Amino acid sequence: MHYKWIALSNTTLGVLMATINGTITIISLPAIFRGIGINPLSPSSFQYLLWILMGYNVVTATLLLSFGRLSDMYGRVRLYNLGFLVFTIGSILLSLTFGTGDLAGLELVIFRIVQGIGGAFLMANSAAIITDVFPSSERGRALGINQVAALAGSLIGLILGGILSIINWRYVFLVSVPVGVFGTAWSYLKLRETSYKNREGIDWIGNLIFGTGLILILIGMTYALMPYGTSQTGWGNPYVISSLISGLFLLGLFPFIETKVKYPMFRIELFKNRIFAAANIAGLLRSIGYGGLMIMIVIFLQGIWLPLHGYSYAETPFWAGIYTVPLMIGFVSTGPISGWLSDKYGSRGLATIGMIIVGLGFLALTTLPYNFSYPVFGAIIFMMGVGNGMFASPNTSSIMGSVPGKHRGAASGMRSTLQNTGQTVSIAIFFTIVILSLSSTLGPSLGHALAQAGAPQLSPYVQKVPVTGALFAAFLGYDPVSALLSSLPTSLTSQIPAGAISIMEQRTWFPSAIAPSFMIALRETFYFGAALSFVAAIASALRGKAKNAQEVVEYDAEKARN
């Protein structure tokens, strides 16, 4: 009785540390890139933004299944402890980044990958450790507390990132180190193995095929967001096409291979369980539809809404974190309650209603103008947080409670893999939608703004600014027009009235110029998110009976044997 709370508190600390690191990085990217001297208009800069945002998820999504299987074989606590240690080492390396410019950008990407390896160990085992030590009648509440910690970490990260980025960008990574050191020592001293160890062999062929296929797809989607030739995106790049086709072929081959090997890493037979299959599909759809929302909101707030309302670019990271707090409060306020209710009444109804609420929230966002009233915006994202809180812990409890104890590590890895893959794919899709939309609307918007400012002769030059560069610059608080003016020949700039230059160099000119076209692009991503959320609600409703009575019998019998 005492140990289960030790296990919950330690795994919750691990989740808290990992989620703080996620949002603290998003909100602090402007300060980080200024600190290392990255030029947002450089053709190579956008890839650093993408890989710092997505590299962590690419690594964790690729490794989670393998780590989940290794945990079933060698002990979940042992590998969970190793994850705490590796994550802490990654945080130390990030805070010690030595170079500047492209070298520093590459270092940050590599060190984030180190963090991702540690995070994969943590995520592959935390839910399984909780499931091992809590009876089915309390599991939903325990997982709900764990999920609340995840969102509380996201909230803390947003605020903490805004504060620390103003002081020194290195503190953004250094702040995780004392938590990691304490958590590592505590986990090694207090956690003990309670799981059934499955001594089956490792599926090396399955690991190789799955890992290679997933990496190829995620890398292809990442570089599809980079300009190629005269196109604003790289979807026509032969390397991107070949990477995606090869990855899809390998992942299509993977289920067939798993039915032939002696010890499969991906338990295909678990999907014969209707609850497990439907809950995982719902979770994947939710991740794809929702995973890119936060970064889109942060880009919009930091690059457009906050400057339009008088905030300096040095202050925007902090205030962007503050203004997204209602989203986190909505989740935190419903997470424990939904977990407790799922223990009593089952997961299907709560999870389904939660995704319907999220879908309605997306549709509500499409009605906002770019210069929206904040109370309306805050109410909408609060509602979306409530919906996610209703979905998260009941859905996780449903997945973990539907499998035998000896396969919980694999099941936890499968669940986390689908979730992280979905989030990475979501960011890539959201960026693709925005870039494709802006490629047809940004040029005319800038041309119209230049004409109004009194410098129509600059329109052909300003419209050459890549969409990715404009997007990146807006997010980091730079004005690409000022950079462009400095690069133009004196013979041209001398013809521009001083009043026009003064207007264009104002803080609000560029945000006002791109806001109408950017809002059109955002609405398209919101429609996409709404559609996926409603499909996720349908999948959730199809999971069958609210409780899996057979699992309760298996759990109690297993604990009695142990």
VENKA-V425169 format. One record per residue. N is the residue number from 1. RES is the residue in one letter. PHI is phi as a letter, one per 30 degrees, with the letter a starting at -180 (NA if undefined). PSI is psi in whole degrees, 0 to 359 (* if undefined). Layout:
n: <N/N>
res: <RES/RES>
phi: <PHI/PHI>
psi: <PSI/PSI>
//
This chain:
n: <1/2/3/4/5/6/7/8/9/10/11/12/13/14/15/16/17/18/19/20/21/22/23/24/25/26/27/28/29/30/31/32/33/34/35/36/37/38/39/40/41/42/43/44/45/46/47/48/49/50/51/52/53/54/55/56/57/58/59/60/61/62/63/64/65/66/67/68/69/70/71/72/73/74/75/76/77/78/79/80/81/82/83/84/85/86/87/88/89/90/91/92/93/94/95/96/97/98/99/100/101/102/103/104/105/106/107/108/109/110/111/112/113/114/115/116/117/118/119/120/121/122/123/124/125/126/127/128/129/130/131/132/133/134/135/136/137/138/139/140/141/142/143/144/145/146/147/148/149/150/151/152/153/154/155/156/157/158/159/160/161/162/163/164/165/166/167/168/169/170/171/172/173/174/175/176/177/178/179/180/181/182/183/184/185/186/187/188/189/190/191/192/193/194/195/196/197/198/199/200/201/202/203/204/205/206/207/208/209/210/211/212/213/214/215/216/217/218/219/220/221/222/223/224/225/226/227/228/229/230/231/232/233/234/235/236/237/238/239/240/241/242/243/244/245/246/247/248/249/250/251/252/253/254/255/256/257/258/259/260/261/262/263/264/265/266/267/268/269/270/271/272/273/274/275/276/277/278/279/280/281/282/283/284/285/286/287/288/289/290/291/292/293/294/295/296/297/298/299/300/301/302/303/304/305/306/307/308/309/310/311/312/313/314/315/316/317/318/319/320/321/322/323/324/325/326/327/328/329/330/331/332/333/334/335/336/337/338/339/340/341/342/343/344/345/346/347/348/349/350/351/352/353/354/355/356/357/358/359/360/361/362/363/364/365/366/367/368/369/370/371/372/373/374/375/376/377/378/379/380/381/382/383/384/385/386/387/388/389/390/391/392/393/394/395/396/397/398/399/400/401/402/403/404/405/406/407/408/409/410/411/412/413/414/415/416/417/418/419/420/421/422/423/424/425/426/427/428/429/430/431/432/433/434/435/436/437/438/439/440/441/442/443/444/445/446/447/448/449/450/451/452/453/454/455/456/457/458/459/460/461/462/463/464/465/466/467/468/469/470/471/472/473/474/475/476/477/478/479/480/481/482/483/484/485/486/487/488/489/490/491/492/493/494/495/496/497/498/499/500/501/502/503/504/505/506/507/508/509/510/511/512/513/514/515/516/517/518/519/520/521/522/523/524/525/526/527/528/529/530/531/532/533/534/535/536/537/538/539/540/541/542/543/544/545/546/547/548/549/550/551/552/553/554/555/556/557/558/559/560/561/562>
res: <M/H/Y/K/W/I/A/L/S/N/T/T/L/G/V/L/M/A/T/I/N/G/T/I/T/I/I/S/L/P/A/I/F/R/G/I/G/I/N/P/L/S/P/S/S/F/Q/Y/L/L/W/I/L/M/G/Y/N/V/V/T/A/T/L/L/L/S/F/G/R/L/S/D/M/Y/G/R/V/R/L/Y/N/L/G/F/L/V/F/T/I/G/S/I/L/L/S/L/T/F/G/T/G/D/L/A/G/L/E/L/V/I/F/R/I/V/Q/G/I/G/G/A/F/L/M/A/N/S/A/A/I/I/T/D/V/F/P/S/S/E/R/G/R/A/L/G/I/N/Q/V/A/A/L/A/G/S/L/I/G/L/I/L/G/G/I/L/S/I/I/N/W/R/Y/V/F/L/V/S/V/P/V/G/V/F/G/T/A/W/S/Y/L/K/L/R/E/T/S/Y/K/N/R/E/G/I/D/W/I/G/N/L/I/F/G/T/G/L/I/L/I/L/I/G/M/T/Y/A/L/M/P/Y/G/T/S/Q/T/G/W/G/N/P/Y/V/I/S/S/L/I/S/G/L/F/L/L/G/L/F/P/F/I/E/T/K/V/K/Y/P/M/F/R/I/E/L/F/K/N/R/I/F/A/A/A/N/I/A/G/L/L/R/S/I/G/Y/G/G/L/M/I/M/I/V/I/F/L/Q/G/I/W/L/P/L/H/G/Y/S/Y/A/E/T/P/F/W/A/G/I/Y/T/V/P/L/M/I/G/F/V/S/T/G/P/I/S/G/W/L/S/D/K/Y/G/S/R/G/L/A/T/I/G/M/I/I/V/G/L/G/F/L/A/L/T/T/L/P/Y/N/F/S/Y/P/V/F/G/A/I/I/F/M/M/G/V/G/N/G/M/F/A/S/P/N/T/S/S/I/M/G/S/V/P/G/K/H/R/G/A/A/S/G/M/R/S/T/L/Q/N/T/G/Q/T/V/S/I/A/I/F/F/T/I/V/I/L/S/L/S/S/T/L/G/P/S/L/G/H/A/L/A/Q/A/G/A/P/Q/L/S/P/Y/V/Q/K/V/P/V/T/G/A/L/F/A/A/F/L/G/Y/D/P/V/S/A/L/L/S/S/L/P/T/S/L/T/S/Q/I/P/A/G/A/I/S/I/M/E/Q/R/T/W/F/P/S/A/I/A/P/S/F/M/I/A/L/R/E/T/F/Y/F/G/A/A/L/S/F/V/A/A/I/A/S/A/L/R/G/K/A/K/N/A/Q/E/V/V/E/Y/D/A/E/K/A/R/N>
phi: <NA/d/d/d/d/d/d/d/d/d/d/d/d/d/d/e/d/d/d/e/d/d/d/d/d/e/d/c/e/e/d/d/d/d/d/c/i/d/d/d/d/d/e/d/d/d/d/d/e/d/d/d/d/c/e/e/d/d/d/d/d/d/c/e/d/d/d/d/d/d/d/d/d/c/j/d/d/e/d/d/d/d/d/e/d/d/d/d/d/d/d/d/d/d/d/c/e/c/d/b/i/d/d/d/d/d/d/d/d/d/d/d/d/e/e/d/d/d/d/d/d/d/d/d/b/d/d/d/d/d/d/d/c/c/d/d/d/b/d/d/d/d/d/d/d/d/d/d/d/d/d/d/d/d/d/d/d/d/d/d/d/d/d/d/d/d/d/a/d/d/d/e/c/d/d/d/d/d/d/d/d/d/d/d/d/d/d/d/d/c/d/b/d/b/d/d/d/c/d/d/d/c/d/d/d/d/e/d/d/d/d/d/d/d/d/d/d/d/d/e/d/d/d/d/d/d/d/b/i/c/d/d/b/c/d/c/d/e/d/d/d/d/d/d/d/d/d/d/d/d/d/d/d/e/e/d/d/d/d/c/d/d/b/d/d/c/d/e/d/d/d/d/d/d/d/d/d/d/d/d/d/d/d/d/d/d/d/d/d/c/d/c/d/d/d/d/d/d/d/d/d/d/c/b/d/d/d/d/c/j/d/d/d/d/c/d/e/d/d/d/d/d/d/c/e/e/d/d/d/e/d/d/d/c/e/d/d/d/d/d/d/d/d/d/c/j/c/e/d/d/d/d/d/e/d/d/d/d/d/d/d/e/d/d/d/d/d/d/d/d/c/d/d/d/e/d/d/d/d/d/d/d/d/d/d/d/d/d/d/d/d/d/d/d/d/d/d/d/d/d/d/c/c/d/e/d/c/d/d/d/d/d/d/d/d/d/d/d/d/d/d/d/d/d/d/d/d/d/d/e/d/d/e/d/d/d/d/d/d/c/c/d/e/e/d/d/d/d/d/d/d/d/d/j/b/d/d/d/e/d/d/d/d/d/d/d/e/d/d/d/d/d/d/d/d/d/i/c/c/d/d/d/d/d/e/d/c/d/d/d/d/d/d/d/d/d/e/e/d/d/d/d/d/d/d/d/e/c/d/d/e/d/d/c/e/e/d/d/d/d/d/d/d/d/d/d/d/d/d/d/d/d/d/d/d/d/d/d/d/d/d/d/d/j/e/d/b/c/d/d/d/d/d/d/d/d/d/d/d/d/d/d>
psi: <323/321/326/328/330/314/317/315/322/315/328/322/320/316/318/314/316/319/327/316/325/305/332/329/316/311/339/1/320/314/323/313/326/320/324/358/40/131/115/340/354/138/332/352/323/330/328/320/314/316/331/325/318/341/320/313/326/315/312/319/325/325/343/315/315/317/324/319/316/326/321/328/317/0/126/321/320/313/331/316/317/323/317/316/313/319/318/319/318/320/320/316/319/319/342/13/124/322/187/164/221/323/315/321/318/319/316/318/314/315/328/326/320/314/320/323/314/319/325/319/317/311/329/342/340/311/324/321/316/317/325/323/348/135/162/332/346/358/318/318/317/314/329/318/318/318/323/320/322/315/328/322/320/318/313/320/319/313/314/320/320/323/309/327/333/326/299/130/334/331/337/323/327/333/335/343/309/323/318/318/314/314/322/312/317/317/320/327/326/328/146/157/127/359/159/123/121/106/25/161/173/137/84/320/314/318/315/314/313/312/315/315/316/319/317/318/313/323/318/317/325/311/348/342/351/145/146/118/233/358/148/343/169/21/339/0/124/325/322/314/313/324/315/316/316/317/315/322/314/318/328/327/334/310/323/316/320/337/351/333/158/318/81/142/331/108/86/328/338/332/353/339/118/321/312/313/309/320/321/320/317/318/321/314/320/318/319/320/334/338/330/359/313/314/325/317/316/316/316/315/311/325/337/296/313/315/325/337/23/5/137/157/334/335/344/325/315/312/332/321/316/317/349/4/320/327/317/321/320/317/311/326/338/344/303/322/316/324/316/318/326/330/326/319/0/169/335/309/315/312/320/312/322/316/329/318/318/316/318/325/318/315/324/324/329/343/352/141/168/332/60/164/125/318/323/314/314/321/322/312/332/316/321/325/320/315/318/323/323/333/318/297/320/321/318/317/320/317/308/334/357/2/152/155/324/345/12/326/315/318/319/319/319/315/313/325/312/320/313/323/316/319/319/315/322/313/317/318/315/314/320/314/315/314/315/321/315/332/335/344/336/316/307/323/316/322/318/318/322/319/318/328/343/18/60/337/345/351/313/330/315/326/352/351/124/146/318/322/317/319/314/315/318/320/320/358/21/161/106/338/318/318/322/317/322/340/351/152/148/328/331/312/334/341/351/129/143/326/323/317/320/319/314/334/0/150/327/354/309/315/319/326/321/346/313/315/325/325/324/316/318/319/324/322/325/321/320/313/321/315/314/324/318/324/322/322/320/314/320/319/338/9/352/213/146/330/151/94/327/324/323/317/315/319/311/322/320/316/325/320/322/*>
//
